[in-house]
Amino acid sequence: MTRAVDVVVIGSGVAGLSTALGLAATRDVLLLSAGDGSTPWAQGGVSAAYGEDDPLDHWRDTDIAGAEFCDPRNVRALVEEGPQRVAELIAHGARFDRNADGSLSRTLEGGHSRPRIVHAGGDATGAEVHRALRIALQRTGVRTMSGRTVGLVQSDSGSIVGVLVQTDGHVTQIDARAVVLATGGIGNAYLASTNPSAVRGDGIALALRAGASLVDMEFVQFHPTALHTGETSGQLPLVTEAVRGEGAVLLDAHGNRIMDGLHPRADLAPRDVVARAIEATMRRDGTDHVWLDATGVAPDVIRRRFPTVLASCARIDVDMVSEQIPVAPAEHFLCGGVRTDRNGATDVPGLYAVGEVAATGVHGANRLASNSLLEGLVFGRRVATALTLDLPAVDHGRTHEVSPGEDREPERIRSILTRYAGIRRDGASLNAAADELDALGNGPLATVARSVIVAATARQDSRGCHWRSDHPHSDKRWDDHIVVHLDAEDRPTTRHLQRSEV
Ligand SMILES: Cc1cc2nc3c(=O)[nH]c(=O)nc-3n(C[C@H](O)[C@H](O)[C@H](O)COP(=O)(O)OP(=O)(O)OC[C@H]3O[C@@H](n4cnc5c(N)ncnc54)[C@H](O)[C@@H]3O)c2cc1C
């Protein structure tokens, strides 16, 4: 059975919902989803510089956290358009936490020079953003469909003209003049991640297979403080950075402050710095976690601001009001992704990408806290505006299907990526990873894993969340971006791209 719409949006997180909402009045849109992604799990908040805060300061904090590897024009779009998008979200009914005088409550997180993070339900911001966008979209009558997109339909001249969706064992083709990937990050390509299981990098594999290129895939962000539950696979609960924003501190096994003297912002240093410090501490002490001490934070602040974290801790019998919390870094966010322009267009006509799956350069080498929901809101609207102004022409040519197929040994792929492409990497282990992946086919997880490995192998310096112990310093000679594309045998391979070309 074949159906036809103007635009198919794949993914119902903040980016997909924002895109579909922005298109609802002008285009026939279908929103596809394989279940909830990361959005409803987001805790800390959305960053927005308004009032006495200056978007330029937000720009600077973003670039510093991103190891000065950000795309300056796109960061400018993010910080300047962000407050308006947050205001619209409020107009759609999102209820952010407010102070007694009615003003928005704003908190501080790592890497921010001032409190500019708005939040909802204490630490349940993503759920509220998701709820408000879903209800706003329902009101527009945009159609939605559950199912996993397993392939794209491509005209022989190269344009993407449809998708293949699997529901209950059946595959349906839906024709479209534009397809927007809003499929989130790659969490489930690792053994353990803060992301839910629907987030597995399908969009990355689909885009590559269609001939699009990826960029900055070596920059995989590890959140410093996932709750150490004892589980080593699946989705791990997060302890939001905002807990440190309210005064909690990281301690080693002997009770010493970990971040003392390591960075001027100490426990509120950018994520990559804190994650590396924790990794080094665990290696030195031979432990699999460190401690986050929030006992100095007033109990009423903890109960009001962090009900989600409080409940997660209670499930492992830790009372965060009076006891230290066991934490360890875990895979959290993909800073790179499908290479796009500022309006979500990829290298392939008819194919767009937005949100965590896309690489617009706003995160540079390391994402600033609470900039990701904002990215979905801002760039979702930009893609919608672009597709309202210009929809690709109908391509009546012959078509073929592109699909990464299925993975033969997904758990083996996950463990290879986890072992060799964690916080700390080196050339020898990356080569070993490439060898081990060689035998594991070209399925979606294998494609994602190889893309990270080849990019991390190619970048022979350390910056942001890419830390090579054999090349421990940032080196100007590596100021290029690493682009990943498929070779003639459908294997990810790399080339360098000068920063001015991005
Ligand atoms: C625990 C946690 C806390 C976080 N806290 C914050 C925070 O406080 N502030 C912040 O800014 N960011 C935070 N983040 C990051 C942020 O939540 C995500 O980066 C952001 O929500 C990604 O949005 P998205 O729309 O791009 O993708 P997602 O919300 O991940 O949605 C992806 C969608 O794509 C769909 N999908 C994937 N593959 C397919 C397929 N093959 N077919 C059909 N559908 C598919 C999924 O079903 C899902 O609907 C947090 C993330 C986590 C995991």
The ligand as an SDF file (V2000), in Angstrom:
LIG
                    3D

 53 58  0  0  0  0  0  0  0  0999 V2000
   17.9560   11.6730   30.6910 C   0  0  0  0  0  0  0  0  0  0  0  0
   18.1720   12.8390   29.7840 C   0  0  0  0  0  0  0  0  0  0  0  0
   18.1680   14.1240   30.2890 C   0  0  0  0  0  0  0  0  0  0  0  0
   18.3410   15.2180   29.4460 C   0  0  0  0  0  0  0  0  0  0  0  0
   18.2390   16.4820   29.9590 N   0  0  0  0  0  0  0  0  0  0  0  0
   18.2710   17.5300   29.0960 C   0  0  0  0  0  0  0  0  0  0  0  0
   18.0010   18.8520   29.5610 C   0  0  0  0  0  0  0  0  0  0  0  0
   17.7360   19.0600   30.7250 O   0  0  0  0  0  0  0  0  0  0  0  0
   18.0430   19.8650   28.6530 N   0  0  0  0  0  0  0  0  0  0  0  0
   18.3290   19.6610   27.3360 C   0  0  0  0  0  0  0  0  0  0  0  0
   18.3550   20.6280   26.5710 O   0  0  0  0  0  0  0  0  0  0  0  0
   18.5760   18.4200   26.8810 N   0  0  0  0  0  0  0  0  0  0  0  0
   18.5320   17.3540   27.7210 C   0  0  0  0  0  0  0  0  0  0  0  0
   18.7520   16.1050   27.2400 N   0  0  0  0  0  0  0  0  0  0  0  0
   18.9990   15.9260   25.7940 C   0  0  0  0  0  0  0  0  0  0  0  0
   17.6930   16.0910   25.0540 C   0  0  0  0  0  0  0  0  0  0  0  0
   16.6470   15.5130   25.7930 O   0  0  0  0  0  0  0  0  0  0  0  0
   17.7490   15.4310   23.6890 C   0  0  0  0  0  0  0  0  0  0  0  0
   18.9280   15.7480   23.0220 O   0  0  0  0  0  0  0  0  0  0  0  0
   16.5730   15.9140   22.8500 C   0  0  0  0  0  0  0  0  0  0  0  0
   15.3680   15.6790   23.5390 O   0  0  0  0  0  0  0  0  0  0  0  0
   16.5660   15.2030   21.5080 C   0  0  0  0  0  0  0  0  0  0  0  0
   15.3770   15.5310   20.8600 O   0  0  0  0  0  0  0  0  0  0  0  0
   15.0870   14.9490   19.4320 P   0  0  0  0  0  0  0  0  0  0  0  0
   13.7240   15.4100   19.0800 O   0  0  0  0  0  0  0  0  0  0  0  0
   16.1980   15.2670   18.5290 O   0  0  0  0  0  0  0  0  0  0  0  0
   15.1020   13.3460   19.6270 O   0  0  0  0  0  0  0  0  0  0  0  0
   14.3360   12.4030   20.6520 P   0  0  0  0  0  0  0  0  0  0  0  0
   13.5520   13.1370   21.6640 O   0  0  0  0  0  0  0  0  0  0  0  0
   15.3360   11.4240   21.1420 O   0  0  0  0  0  0  0  0  0  0  0  0
   13.2820   11.6790   19.7290 O   0  0  0  0  0  0  0  0  0  0  0  0
   13.6790   10.7700   18.7270 C   0  0  0  0  0  0  0  0  0  0  0  0
   12.4250   10.2610   18.0570 C   0  0  0  0  0  0  0  0  0  0  0  0
   12.7880    9.5450   16.8790 O   0  0  0  0  0  0  0  0  0  0  0  0
   12.0550    8.3370   16.8300 C   0  0  0  0  0  0  0  0  0  0  0  0
   12.7810    7.3700   16.0200 N   0  0  0  0  0  0  0  0  0  0  0  0
   14.0840    6.9980   16.0890 C   0  0  0  0  0  0  0  0  0  0  0  0
   14.3610    6.0870   15.1360 N   0  0  0  0  0  0  0  0  0  0  0  0
   13.2130    5.9040   14.4530 C   0  0  0  0  0  0  0  0  0  0  0  0
   12.8320    5.0880   13.3460 C   0  0  0  0  0  0  0  0  0  0  0  0
   13.6950    4.2750   12.7330 N   0  0  0  0  0  0  0  0  0  0  0  0
   11.5510    5.1480   12.9010 N   0  0  0  0  0  0  0  0  0  0  0  0
   10.6260    5.9530   13.4890 C   0  0  0  0  0  0  0  0  0  0  0  0
   10.9320    6.7500   14.5450 N   0  0  0  0  0  0  0  0  0  0  0  0
   12.2010    6.7150   15.0060 C   0  0  0  0  0  0  0  0  0  0  0  0
   11.9200    7.9230   18.2810 C   0  0  0  0  0  0  0  0  0  0  0  0
   10.8730    6.9790   18.3960 O   0  0  0  0  0  0  0  0  0  0  0  0
   11.6120    9.2880   18.9060 C   0  0  0  0  0  0  0  0  0  0  0  0
   10.2440    9.5800   18.7510 O   0  0  0  0  0  0  0  0  0  0  0  0
   18.5780   15.0060   28.0750 C   0  0  0  0  0  0  0  0  0  0  0  0
   18.6060   13.7090   27.5620 C   0  0  0  0  0  0  0  0  0  0  0  0
   18.3980   12.6270   28.4030 C   0  0  0  0  0  0  0  0  0  0  0  0
   18.4130   11.2520   27.8270 C   0  0  0  0  0  0  0  0  0  0  0  0
  1  2  1  0
  2  3  1  0
  2 52  2  0
  3  4  2  0
  4  5  1  0
  4 50  1  0
  5  6  2  0
  6  7  1  0
  6 13  1  0
  7  8  2  0
  7  9  1  0
  9 10  1  0
 10 11  2  0
 10 12  1  0
 12 13  2  0
 13 14  1  0
 14 15  1  0
 14 50  1  0
 15 16  1  0
 16 17  1  0
 16 18  1  0
 18 19  1  0
 18 20  1  0
 20 21  1  0
 20 22  1  0
 22 23  1  0
 23 24  1  0
 24 25  2  0
 24 26  1  0
 24 27  1  0
 27 28  1  0
 28 29  2  0
 28 30  1  0
 28 31  1  0
 31 32  1  0
 32 33  1  0
 33 34  1  0
 33 48  1  0
 34 35  1  0
 35 36  1  0
 35 46  1  0
 36 37  1  0
 36 45  1  0
 37 38  2  0
 38 39  1  0
 39 40  1  0
 39 45  2  0
 40 41  1  0
 40 42  2  0
 42 43  1  0
 43 44  2  0
 44 45  1  0
 46 47  1  0
 46 48  1  0
 48 49  1  0
 50 51  2  0
 51 52  1  0
 52 53  1  0
M  END
$$$$
